[in-house]
Amino acid sequence: MFLKVLSEKYSKEILLLLNDNEELYFNQIQKEIDVYKSNLSRTLNKLLEAGLIDKREEMQSPKRKVAKSYYKLTDLGRRSLKFYELENELLKIKNNEEKNVNIHIENVGENSLNNSFNFSSKK
């Protein structure tokens, strides 16, 4: 389940954003990553359940009935960023590898051909 949460859409952006900032409230996160409130709320809840972020609520004034929600990374959330670092390293390796294409042509008969051709190209 842990890797599933990390691979969810917007999880990476949220965790990296919170890593760069001590604490952000809901609307700040929404403005920074440009996501619908419902999608952000769903992703934040999954990150909370996984223990990757913490949430605190603060009442702004007695007149305002809804609390302002603030989010920050937990130690586990900070450590989980290594997953994205590993992902980037693997993508670099993949993009720098040689691509080999092997073609094998065989014709069984009196004039038998048995040749292999190797083509390689770098990306």
C-alpha positions as CSV (number, residue, x, y, z in Angstrom):
1,M,0.0,0.0,0.0
2,F,2.9,2.3,0.8
3,L,4.3,2.3,-2.8
4,K,0.7,2.7,-4.1
5,V,0.3,5.9,-2.2
6,L,3.6,7.2,-3.4
7,S,2.7,6.5,-7.0
8,E,-0.7,8.2,-6.8
9,K,-1.2,11.3,-9.0
10,Y,-0.1,14.5,-7.1
11,S,1.6,12.6,-4.3
12,K,5.1,13.4,-5.5
13,E,4.3,17.1,-6.1
14,I,2.7,17.4,-2.7
15,L,5.5,15.7,-0.8
16,L,8.2,17.7,-2.7
17,L,6.3,20.9,-2.0
18,L,6.0,20.2,1.7
19,N,9.7,19.2,1.8
20,D,10.6,22.7,0.4
21,N,8.3,24.4,2.9
22,E,7.9,24.0,6.7
23,E,4.1,23.9,6.6
24,L,1.4,24.8,4.1
25,Y,-2.3,25.2,4.4
26,F,-4.7,23.6,1.9
27,N,-5.2,26.5,-0.4
28,Q,-1.5,27.2,-0.7
29,I,-0.9,23.6,-1.8
30,Q,-3.8,23.8,-4.3
31,K,-2.4,27.0,-5.8
32,E,1.1,25.7,-6.1
33,I,0.2,22.4,-7.9
34,D,-3.0,23.6,-9.7
35,V,-5.3,20.7,-8.7
36,Y,-9.0,20.4,-8.1
37,K,-9.9,20.6,-4.4
38,S,-11.6,17.2,-4.4
39,N,-8.5,15.5,-5.9
40,L,-6.2,17.4,-3.5
41,S,-8.3,16.4,-0.5
42,R,-8.4,12.8,-1.6
43,T,-4.6,12.7,-2.1
44,L,-3.9,14.5,1.2
45,N,-6.1,12.0,3.1
46,K,-4.2,9.0,1.5
47,L,-0.9,10.6,2.5
48,L,-2.2,11.2,6.0
49,E,-3.4,7.6,6.3
50,A,0.0,6.3,5.2
51,G,1.7,8.5,7.8
52,L,3.6,10.6,5.3
53,I,2.2,13.9,6.3
54,D,0.7,15.4,9.5
55,K,-2.3,17.8,9.6
56,R,-3.2,20.4,12.2
57,E,-6.3,22.6,12.2
58,E,-6.5,26.1,13.4
59,M,-9.6,28.2,13.9
60,Q,-9.0,31.7,12.4
61,S,-11.7,33.5,14.3
62,P,-14.8,32.7,16.4
63,K,-17.0,33.8,13.5
64,R,-15.5,31.4,11.1
65,K,-16.8,27.9,11.7
66,V,-14.4,26.0,9.4
67,A,-10.8,25.5,10.6
68,K,-7.8,26.1,8.4
69,S,-5.9,22.9,7.7
70,Y,-2.1,22.9,7.7
71,Y,0.1,20.1,6.4
72,K,3.7,19.2,6.9
73,L,5.9,16.2,6.2
74,T,6.5,13.5,8.8
75,D,9.9,11.9,9.2
76,L,8.6,9.0,7.2
77,G,7.4,11.3,4.5
78,R,10.8,12.9,4.3
79,R,12.5,9.5,4.0
80,S,10.0,8.4,1.4
81,L,11.4,11.1,-0.9
82,K,14.3,8.7,-1.5
83,F,11.8,6.6,-3.6
84,Y,11.6,9.5,-6.0
85,E,15.4,10.0,-6.1
86,L,15.8,6.3,-6.9
87,E,13.1,6.6,-9.6
88,N,15.1,9.5,-11.2
89,E,18.3,7.6,-11.1
90,L,16.7,4.6,-12.8
91,L,15.2,6.8,-15.5
92,K,18.7,8.3,-16.2
93,I,20.2,4.8,-16.5
94,K,17.4,3.7,-18.8
95,N,17.8,6.8,-21.0
96,N,21.6,6.4,-21.2
97,E,21.6,2.7,-22.0
98,E,22.4,1.4,-25.5
99,K,19.5,0.0,-27.4
100,N,20.3,-3.2,-29.2
101,V,18.2,-4.6,-32.0
102,N,18.9,-8.2,-33.0
103,I,17.6,-9.5,-36.4
104,H,18.1,-13.1,-37.2
105,I,17.4,-14.3,-40.8
106,E,17.4,-17.9,-41.5
107,N,16.5,-19.8,-44.7
108,V,16.6,-23.5,-44.6
109,G,17.3,-25.1,-47.9
110,E,19.9,-25.7,-50.6
111,N,21.2,-22.1,-50.5
112,S,21.0,-21.8,-46.7
113,L,21.4,-18.4,-45.1
114,N,22.2,-18.2,-41.5
115,N,23.0,-14.6,-40.6
116,S,22.5,-12.5,-37.6
117,F,22.7,-8.7,-37.7
118,N,23.2,-6.4,-34.7
119,F,22.2,-2.8,-34.7
120,S,22.7,-0.5,-31.9
121,S,21.9,3.1,-31.4
122,K,22.2,5.5,-28.5
123,K,19.3,7.7,-27.4
